[in-house]
């Protein structure tokens, strides 16, 4: 007799999680949240830029600028950004690597191997490509010079900037890349979402170079770049 598997499919789990998070924002004060999150209050919800693209978050759904649902990872980040919003906007604090956050433990191997290492490998010996990819994603050089060959600041969410620092290969060491977060970032997103956000930035930077060169990219999306 053929056995049936009653376990829900991943898509069903994602949808259940999504609906659960949406239900949690129903009673929130969107006017107050808009000020603290750097978004805009709209009818029945908020508009929050994600990598510069305005996303509409309401009690019913999340839509990108084209009126489509973004990937689940993007929706998860936006909902966590709203649900974890602190009562007051904290001072930005210093830049910190991912492993410095107290709850990063389970992902401290995943993050350098899956998020940072692909950037170092792809842009090793290709600093000009890194410059162009960063500019394409509206990266900005920090006001204060930092001791790296290349350094760009990105703003995927208004209160969650990221800093991508790259040292190119030399005769002694391979290329290395580190993504930094403000030390207060974990007041807006948990470490799982920070890892997802870093991964989205990493893949978008790599995809930006592939697109410019006309090479089909296998890099994952997660919403419009």
Secondary structure, 3 states (H helix, E strand, C coil): CCCCCCCCCHHHHHHHHHHHHHHHCCCCCHHHHHHHHCCEEECCEEEEEECCEEEEEECCCEECCCCCCCCHHHHHHHHHHHHCCCCCCCCCCCEEEHHHCCCCHHHHHHHHHHHHHHHHHHHCCCHHHHHHHHHHCCCECCCCCCCCCEEEEEEEECCEEEEEEEECCCCCCCCEEEEEEECCHHHCCCHHHHHHHHHHHHHHHHHHHHHHCCCCCCCCCCCCC
